[in-house]
Amino acid sequence: MTQNETPDIIVSRLPVYLRALRHMHAQGKHNTSSQELGEWVGVSAAQIRKDLSQFGEFGKQGTGYKIDFLIGKLSEILNIERVWDVAVVGVGDMGHAIARYQGFRDRGFRVAMLFDNDPAKIGETIGSFTVRDGAGMISAIQEAGIQIAMLCVPAAVAQAVANQLVQSGVKAILNYAPISLTVPAGVRVQYLDPSIGLQRMTYYLE
C-alpha cells in the first residue's frame, strides 16, 4: 500500500506504537505480542495486527514481534531513520519551550532555526540558538532545505506565516495556533491545540 493509500488514522497510530516499543526496549524487553503492545497503548490486539499488516508481515504467530526489528521497521515507515531539521516560527512561551526541549533528536528531529518578527526578540539567545529576523525566513529556509516547521504564532497571523512557509518549500507544518490553515495539496498540517484535548475530556466529567 502506498503512502497516499494508507489511511491517516493508521499512520497516526504508528508513532504511538513506536513510543511504546522504545519504552519496552529501554526496560530490557526483546519480544512482545500484539496483545501486550495493545495493553500499553490502549488499542486492541486485532487493530494493531491490522495496522501493521498494511506495511508487511513483521511478526510470527505464536512468537509475536522482535522489538528491535519492529522499531527499525516503524522508523523506516515513518521516515525517521534520519534526523530532520525543523524551523520554529514564533518564540513566545511555546517557542522558547520547544527550543530548549532535548527530546526531539532521539525521535528523528532537530530544531535548526528560530524566527520571530518582534524586534525585541530578534538576536535573542535561547539555548544554543539565536533568534533570526522573520523577514529573512523564506530565503534562510530555502537555503537550508528545511521541509518541516513548527508554527507558534498568534492565530491572527498564522495563515500569513503559513503562506510564507509554503513559499519557502516547507512540506509539513505542526501548527500550535488555534486556527485551521489553508495550504496547497502536498503540504501536510498537523494541529496541536491543548484546549481541544481538554474539551474532549470535560465531556466525560460531571
Secondary structure by P-SEA (a helix, b strand, c coil): cccccccaaaaaaaaaaaaaaaaaaaaccccccaaaaaaaccccaaaaaaaaaaccccccccccccaaaaaaaaaaaacccbbbbbbbccccaaaaaaaaccccccccccccbbbbcccccccccccccccccccaaaaaaaaacccbbbbbcccccaaaaaaaaaaaccccccccccbbbbbcccbbbbbbbaaaaaaaaacccc
